[in-house]
Amino acid sequence: MSDIAMDAARLLEMLPESEQHFAYELIKKLVRAWDPDFTRLTPEEANRLAVAEKSGFVDEKDIDWENLRRTYQ
């Protein structure tokens, strides 16, 4: 988690519970406005995806979804 996100969480903890809920709803609206269908990647997610793709990541188009039996050779 970034330093800014951790600072924001610390600030939220200082508020009364009702105000925490208000702030949470505001943050949710900001995130949904920025990425309404939750398809954007954060820098951390993009990095994790790049590492996964370079480490033997299997593309879903290479999977035979009709025949998922495990075969041993």
N, C-alpha and C positions, 0 to 999 in steps of 0.2 A: 504494500500500500504506500502511496506517495506521502511525503511529509505534509502536504496541504490537506489530503484526505484525513490523515491522522489528527491534524490540528482542528479540522472541522468537526470530527467526532468528539474531540475533547471539549470544544465549545458547546456542542449539543448537550453533552453531559451536564453542563453548568445550568442549563435551563430547566424550569419546572416541566413535569411530564407532558402537560397539555401543550406547552410551547414546543417541546421536542417533537410531538406529533405534527404540529403545524409546519415546523422546519422540514421534517421528513417528507411531508406531502409536497412542499415547495421544491425540494430536491428532485423528487420523483417527476414532477412536471417539467423541470429543466432537462432532465435526462431524456424524457419522452419527446420533448421538443427537438432535442439534438439528434436523437436516433429513435424515431417512432416505431420502427419494426425490429429494434434491437439487433441490427446487422453490422454495425460498425465495431471495429476492434480498438481497444485501448492499446497504447504502445506496448504494455506488458503482454497482452493477449497476442498481438502481432508477432512479438519476439518468440513467445511460446509456440505459436503455430509454425513459424519459420524453422525452429529447432526440430519440431516434430516431423515436418516434411523432409528434412535432411537426414532423419534417423530411421529410415525404413517405413515411413508413413505409407499406408495403403489407401489409395484413392478409391472412393466408393464405386466408381464406374468399373473398377477391376474386380469387384465382388460379384459372384453369381448368387444373387439373392434368392433364387428359386431352389438352390441346392447348397444349403449351409452345413451339410454334414462335414465333420472333421475327418480328413483322410491322413493317414500316416504312411510315410514312405520309408 
